[in-house]
Amino acid sequence: MKKSGDLCKVDSLGRIVIPVRLRRSLGLNTNDPLEVYTNNDEIILKRYIPVCIFCGKDEELVSYKSKYVCKACAAELAESAE
């Protein structure tokens, strides 16, 4: 893990601001989803990348009822329903 050199404070509502220089270097835009992880006393933010709920692939996804399924798994599901 690499330090960015930035210091952020938690405000009274529990929010932190990710400095603009860091957002730009990571290509983060307004409303981009981030996942939050913890590891002992660490808080880790990662860009959210949707994956298929069945196989874990992140390519050729379709959304169904707020879940992601890849086209291959969707085709397999359609075959098993017949």
N, C-alpha and C positions, 0 to 999 in steps of 0.2 A: 504494500500500500504506500502511496506517495502523499506527502503533505502538500497542501496547496499554498500555505502561508497565510491563509485568510482566517480570521477569527469571527465567529458568528455568535450572537446571543439569542437565547430563547425569550420571546416577548411574553406579556401577561396572558396571551391566549394560547401559548405553547407553540408558536410559529417561529421558524427561522427563515432568514433570507439567504438564498444562495447568491453570492456576488455575481454581478453581470459578467465580469471577465471569465469566471469559471463556467457560467452557463453558456457563454459564447464558445469557449474552447471545447465544451462537450456537446455543442449543438442542441442544447435544451431550449425549448420554446415555451411560451405561456401555455398552460393547460396540458403540457406533456405529462403523462402518468409516470409516477415513480413507485417502485416497491420499497418497503421498509423492512429491513432485517435487523436482528440484534445478535450480537456475539459477546457474551459476558457483559462488559461495560461499554461496548461499542454500538453505535447506531450506524447502519450501512444503508445508503440509498442507491438503488439501481434503476436504470431505465427499464420500464415495463415493456416486455416483448411478449405478446400473446402467443400461446402454443396450443396445439391440438390437445384436447383433454384425454384422448385415447393413446396417442403414440408420442406426443411431445414435440412433433415437428413444428417449425415456425414458417413453413412455406405453403402457399396455396390454401389459405384459411378462409372459411366461411363462418359467419357468426349466426348462431341459432340460440335464441332465448338467452342472450348474454354469455354464451359459451362459444368457444372456438373449436371447430372440427376441420381437419384437412380434407381435401377433396377425395383422397384415397380412402380414408376411414368413412367418409360420408357414402361413398360408392359401396363399400363393404357392408355398411348398415342397411343400405337400400336393398342389396342382394339378400341379406338375411331376413328382411321383412317380407320378401316375396314367397 
